[in-house]
Amino acid sequence: MAHPEMITPAARAARELHENAPPELYVRGLRVELAKCSPSMRMALLRYTSPKFSDGDPLADLETFEERTLADATARLSCEPIAARWDDDAIEDALASLRGHLEEHFTQRKYAALYER
């Protein structure tokens, strides 16, 4: 084991994060059980939520894909009802249903990425 004098401040802060980790975190609207995460994902989440670090969002790529998918699906779904002159309420219901379905789909994908399953 390294002598305490030889540990860098960054390594000391990372060790403190790991030692003081709560059993779960709320990250971008998700309740994440840290014990289910791999060690690397656990550290990425702890660093992301810590004010001492400015690491990027571990879910950023997936969230970008989610936004693109939602925008594309909404555009595709809305074209047919608008062209067919559906009632505005029917169009709104269809889009709300799509959004709910995609939100659940991407929530599951985020958990799969966090828990590496």
Order of alpha helices (4+ residues) and beta strands (2+ residues): alpha-beta-beta-alpha-alpha-alpha
